[in-house]
């Protein structure tokens, strides 16, 4: 009788351990799923522009800065530098977003 009770206790302990480990794995999988969903939503909300649209916006911003502030003003030059850096980042982001489709092996090599 004592042996049967010990076996039942051991089996219950194993069941608790197995179910506890499963619960942890399920929670981890749910967290990963949620983080992927958040990342996918961020990609969907991102304003995607082509390189031509970015350059058109850059030209428009430069002309607006020249009209409102003046091209000889130091603040105007600073704003133009900020716009130019923004353009570089947008173009880089645009090419990075498209590069994994064209060159998946290159993406794996850089990591």
C-alpha positions in Angstrom: 0.0 0.0 0.0 2.8 2.4 0.9 4.5 1.6 -2.4 1.4 2.4 -4.3 1.1 5.8 -2.5 4.7 6.6 -3.2 4.2 5.8 -6.9 1.1 8.0 -7.1 3.0 10.9 -5.4 5.9 10.5 -7.9 3.5 10.4 -10.8 1.7 13.5 -9.6 5.1 15.3 -9.2 6.0 14.4 -12.8 2.6 15.5 -14.0 3.0 18.9 -12.3 6.5 19.3 -13.7 5.4 18.5 -17.2 2.4 20.7 -17.1 4.4 23.5 -15.5 7.0 23.3 -18.3 4.3 23.3 -20.9 2.7 26.4 -19.4 6.0 28.2 -19.6 6.5 27.2 -23.2 3.0 28.3 -24.1 3.5 31.6 -22.4 6.9 32.1 -24.3 5.2 31.2 -27.6 2.4 33.7 -26.9 4.9 36.4 -26.1 6.8 35.8 -29.3 3.5 35.8 -31.3 2.5 39.1 -29.7 5.9 40.7 -30.4 5.7 39.6 -34.0 2.2 41.1 -34.3 3.4 44.4 -32.9 6.3 44.4 -35.3 4.0 43.6 -38.2 1.6 46.4 -37.2 4.5 48.9 -37.0 5.5 47.9 -40.6 1.9 48.4 -41.7 1.7 51.8 -40.2 5.0 53.0 -41.6 4.8 55.6 -44.3 6.5 54.0 -47.3 7.7 56.3 -50.0 9.7 55.7 -53.1 13.1 57.3 -53.6 11.6 59.7 -56.2 8.9 60.8 -53.7 11.5 61.4 -51.0 13.6 63.5 -53.3 10.5 65.5 -54.4 9.7 66.1 -50.7 13.4 67.2 -50.2 13.2 69.6 -53.0 9.9 71.1 -51.7 11.3 71.4 -48.2 14.5 73.1 -49.5 12.4 75.6 -51.5 10.2 76.3 -48.5 13.2 76.9 -46.3 14.7 79.3 -49.0 11.4 81.2 -49.3 10.7 81.5 -45.6 14.1 81.7 -43.9 16.5 82.5 -46.7 19.4 80.4 -48.1 22.1 82.7 -46.7 20.8 82.4 -43.1 22.6 80.0 -40.8 19.3 78.6 -39.5 18.3 77.8 -43.1 21.5 75.9 -43.7 21.0 74.0 -40.5 17.4 73.1 -41.5 18.6 72.0 -44.9 21.2 69.7 -43.3 18.5 68.2 -41.1 16.3 67.6 -44.2 19.2 66.0 -46.1 19.9 63.7 -43.2 16.2 62.8 -43.0 16.3 62.0 -46.8 19.4 59.8 -46.3 17.7 57.8 -43.5 14.4 57.4 -45.5 16.3 56.2 -48.6 18.3 53.8 -46.5 15.2 52.5 -44.8 13.5 52.1 -48.2 16.4 50.1 -49.6 16.7 48.0 -46.5 13.0 47.2 -46.5 13.2 46.0 -50.1 16.6 44.3 -49.9 15.5 41.2 -48.0 13.1 40.4 -50.9 15.8 40.6 -53.6 18.9 39.4 -51.6 17.8 37.1 -48.8 21.3 35.5 -48.6 23.0 38.9 -48.2 20.7 39.6 -45.2 21.8 36.3 -43.5 25.5 37.0 -44.2 25.4 40.4 -42.4 24.0 39.0 -39.1 
